[in-house]
Amino acid sequence: HRKLHGQCPTGRQCYVRSSSRRIYDRTIVPVGAFLPTSDRLWLNCWSRERLKHTLKNTMQGFDSEFTNLKDYILKITHRIWEERGVDRIRDYYAEHAPVKTPTSVSCSVEDVVRFTLQTLQMFPDRQLLGEDVIGSEDIPGTFYSSHRILSTMTHEGDGFFGPPTGAKIRTRIIADCICRENKVIDEWMVRDQSAIVKQIGLDSKEFSLKLAQDLKKSGQAFLSVEELVERWSGPPDSGLTSGIVKELIETYTTIWETSELRILNQSHDRACEVFAPGGKTFNGRSQLADFLTGYLASFPKGKFQLHHWILNEEEGKNARIALRWSYSTHHHGEGFFGKPNGAPTVIMAMTHAELQEGKVIREYHAIDEISLWMQIHQHALQ
């Protein structure tokens, strides 16, 4: 490897692993701050501090008030929701920005405005607590964020989830956004809708059946597996995985495609904490294995596909990985999703994983189980 000229102030060499390189690559930094190689970026401590300062204060094409990507995402979310500045959506979303979820696609900023108003009608006290923003700058001025949110709210109005019940709701969302020139220009999002349905007091299977029936009555065509996977694909190309990201993807592929759960002993800490769909929390490998077994029993022998990844490694913090992925399969077994009917099914998911000493200690799986039930019902209704 080529090393920087000059003496490191601490007398030692410091480096950032290549798996983090995409966070820094193509960023405007002082001349001589780094020299890229195929495997590592070697930096001395003085240059690393200058690089961190540059990243912290550079948001090319964005309003000067935003100091970095996390600051931008958290501020615009707070303004739109907590401050009820629904009209600000037009300031922060491109006119034709697509928003893709496992159950829907919208392609207009006015659709985003309408959905936000409908949500506030149902949950007027809704708060969005930003738990984490994992992000990267893929090309100068174009940022990719993966924003994990804990949402608290009270069901006080009519709408998508039926008449008001007064139920107190806690649910998680992960939203992946491409941001450029002060606006969101593309978005993928997973809401834990089954957690909302359960806390309201409804049954996920029956609720999803009504949605599928309504969709059929509307005359909308049911989408194929290929069309759903295509929805979950898309730019930017995050490149080949390496290091701990590659190891984690290999673990997920092994689990989903071969049902080999013993690999969790290598990839996950014994005391791992896992947040799963339906508002469930699991502690330890055995509870995680039980959760995965229920899914694999319903959906065996499918295809796992990674669509996007980000790794953030920051000094003083655990490594954090954000993934957008899908699993294409058929409802061929009896597990969490009842008696099999052979429905072609796609799990369109997002995951945030936090690692310590190379093992997952905390994991958040955003999967919309309502969308899975809908696919099963749609197959039966054809």
N, C-alpha and C positions, 0 to 999 in steps of 0.2 A: 504494500500500500504506500502511496505517496503521503508524506507527512508535511505539515505546515512548517515554514521556516520560522525561526525565532524560538525563544525559550518560554515554555509555559510557566506562568507565575507560581504555580504550586509545585513545579518540578516533575509533573507527571503528565501523561497524555490523556485526553478526554475524548470520547467519541459518542456519536449517536448511531444506534444500529440502523442498518439499511431499511428495516421495516418501518422506521419512522421517517425515512428520508423524504417521502412524498409530502410531509408536512412542510419541509423547508425548501424543497426543490423549486427552482424557478422564482424564488423570492428575491427581491432586490435587497442586497446586503452590501456592507462595505467591501471594497476591493480587497481580496485576500482573506476574507472571513472564513472561507472553506474551500477545499479542493475535493470534488466528488470522485469516488472510485466505484468500481462495480459492486463492492460489498459494503463499504463503510464510508462515512464522512468523518475524517479526522479533524478535530478542532482543538485549539488550545483554550484554556479557560477564559482568557480575555476575549477571544473571538466568540465563544459561545454566549457570553453575557451580552455582547453587542448584537448577536443574532436574535436572542430572546427579546431584547429591547425593540429591535426592528419589527419583529412579528407582532409584538404587543400593541404597537402604535401605528400599524399600517393596515388600512382598509381601503385599498385603491378603488375609486369610483363610488364610495359611500360617504354619507354625511360625516363631517369631522367629529360629531359627538360620539360616534361609535368607535371605541378603542380597539375592539377585536371582534371576532365572529360570535363568541359567546355573549358579549355585551349587546351586540346587534339583535340576536335571536331573543334574548330574555327581555330586552326593552320593548321590541315591537309586539311581542306576545302579551306583555303586561298592559300596554297601551290599548290593544284591541279588546282584551277580555276584562281585566280588572278595572280599567278606567272606562270601559264600555265605549271606547272609541271605534265603533264598528266602521264608521266612515273612513278611518285611517287605513283600512284594508286596501283601499284604492291607491294609497300612497306607497304601500309596502308589497303589493302583489302586482306582477305584470298583467296587462289586460287579458291575455290569453294563456295565463299560467295553468297548466294541467295539475289537478290534484287527484291522485290515484289511491284508492283504498281497495281492500279485497272484495267489496260489494259494489263499488261505484267509481265513475270517472267524471270529473267536471273539467271544463276547459275555458272558463270565463271568471274574471274577478267578481262579477255580479253573482255567480253561483256561490262563491265563497262568502260574500256578504249575506246572501239569503240563508245559507246554512248556519252562519253564526247567529243571525237573528232568531232562527228557529230553535237553536240550542238554548239561547238565553231566555226564550219564551218558556221552555221546559224547566230550565235550571237557572233562575235569575241571579242566584248568589254564587255562581260557578267561579272557582279559583283554579288557576293553573300554576302549580308549584314546579318550577324547573329544577329537576334533580341533577341533570347533567347535559352538557352539550359537547359532543365529540365531533371534531371537525378537521377539515383540511383545505388548503388552497391549491386547487388542481392546476390552474393556469393563473397568471397574474390577474387579480380582480374578480376571479370566479371562485366562490367558496362552496364547500359541501358541508352541511351540518346535519348531525343526527341528534335530535333533541328529545330527551326523555322527560315526561311530565307526569306528576301525580296530581290528579284532578279531584277536588272535593266540591260537593254541590248537594242541593236539596231538590227533590222532584216536586215542583210546585205548579207546573203548567201542563196543559194538553200538548200532545205532539206525537212524535215517532214511537214513544214508549207507552202510549195510552194516556188515560186520564191521570191527574196528579194523585200521588199517594202520600206525599210528605216524607218519603224515605230519604235517609241520609246516605249519600253515595260516595264511595272512594274507588277510583279506577285509574289505570295508567294508559298512556298513549306514547308511542314513539313516532316522530315525524322527521323524515329525511327531506331536506330542502337544498336545492341549488340556488345560490344567491349571487346576483350580479347587479352592479349599478344601483344599489340601495333597494333592490326588489327581489322577492322570491320569484323565480322564473320556472320552477318545476318542483313538484312535491309528491312524495309517497308517504302514506300514513296508515298506521294500524291502531285502532281503538279497541280496548277490551270491552266489547259490547256485551259479552255474556256476563261479565261482572255487574254491569248496570242492570241487566234483565233480572239476575238473581236477587240483587239487593232490593229491587222494586217488588219482588215477590212473584215473578213470572217464571215459566218454564222455558228454557232455551230452545228445546226441540219444538214445542208448540208455537212459540213466538216466531221461529224461523219458518215454520210451515206456512203461517199466514203471509209472511213476506214473499215466499216462493209462489204462493197462490196468486197474490196481488200482481206479482211480476208477470205471471203467465196471462192473467186477465188483461194486462196492459198491452199485450202483444209483443213485448220485447223478447228477442231471441236469447236463449240460454247460451252462454259462451263455452267454447271448447277449452280443453286443457291447454292447448297451444296458445290460445288467445289470452288466457289468464296469466300464463307464464310470461308472455310478451308484455303484458301490462306491468309486470314486476321487474322487467328488464329495463335497460336504458342507460344513458350516459350519466356521469363520465366513466370511462374505463379506468378502474382503480388498479389495473396491472396484476401481475402474478403475485401470489402470496409468498411470504417467506417467514422464517423464524417462528415466533409464537402464534402468529396468525395462521400460518400454514398448518401448524400442529393442531390448532383448534378446529380448523376446517376439516382436516383429516379425521378428527374425532367425530364431528357431526356426521360426516359422510358415512363412516363406519357404523354409527348408531342407526341412522335412518335407513341405509341401504342393506345392512346385513343383520340388524337387530342385536349387534354385539355390545352388550352393556357393561361388560367387565372393563372396557377401555376407560370408563369413568374413574377407575382407581388410579390411572396414570394422568388424567387430564384435570380432575377436579379435587380440590382440597377435601379432606374428610369432613370438615365443618362448613362446607359451602352452603350458602343461602341462595335459594332460587325463587324468583317471583314469576309465576306462571299464569296463563289465562284463567278467567273465572275469578280473578282476585285471590288466587291461592298462593301460599308461601310454603316452600319445602326447605327442610334443614337436613343436610347430610346427603351422601351419595345414595343411600338406600331409598329415601323418599323420592329423590330425583329419578332413580331407576324405575320406581313404581309408576310415576307419572308418565314417563316415556313408554313403559310397557303398555299402558292403557291406550296410547296413541298408536303404537306399532301393532297392537292386536287388531285395531280397526283398519289400519292402513299399512299393510305389510309390503315389503319389496317394491318400493318406489324409487324415484330418482331425486337425489338432493342436488340443488344447483345454487351456487353462490353468484349473486348479481353485483354486489358492491361491498367493499370493506374499507375501514379506516382504523388505524392504530395511532393512539396518542400516548406518548411516553413523556411525562413531565417530571422534573426534579421534585422530589418530596411526595410524589403521588404513585399509586399503583398504576400499572399499565391498563389502559382501557381500550376495548375493541368494540366497534360498531359494525354490524353485518346486516345486509338485506339479502334474503334467501328465499327459495321456494322448494317445495317437495311435491312432486307429481306422482300420483298413486291412484288406487282404486279402493273403494270401500268393500274389501273382500273378507273382512274378519269381524268378529264380535268383540268389542272393547268398550271404550268410553262412548262410542257413537252408535250403540245399539246393534240390532241384527243387521247383517250386511245385505246390501242391495246391488252391489257391483258398480256404484256410481263412480265415474271418473272424478277425481277430487284433486285440488291444488291447495296446499297450505302456503299462503303468502305471508311471510313472517319477517320480523326484525328482531335482532338480539343485541343487547349490550352485555359485555362480559368484563369483569374486573379481575385482574390476575396479580398474584403475589408469588414471587419465586417460581414463576412458570406454571402455576396452577390456578384454576378458576376458584375464587373465593366468593364471588357474588355474580349472579346472572339474572338477566331480565329478558323473558321471552314474550314478545308481543305477537299474539296469534288471535285472530278474530274467530272464535268458535261459532258465532252466528253465521258467518260466511260458509263454514264447513257444513253445518246443518242445512243451509240453503241449497248447497250443491247436491247433497244427498236427496233432499226433497224434490228438487228440480228434475233429477233423473227419474224419480218415481212418477212424476207428473207428466212426463213425456209420453 
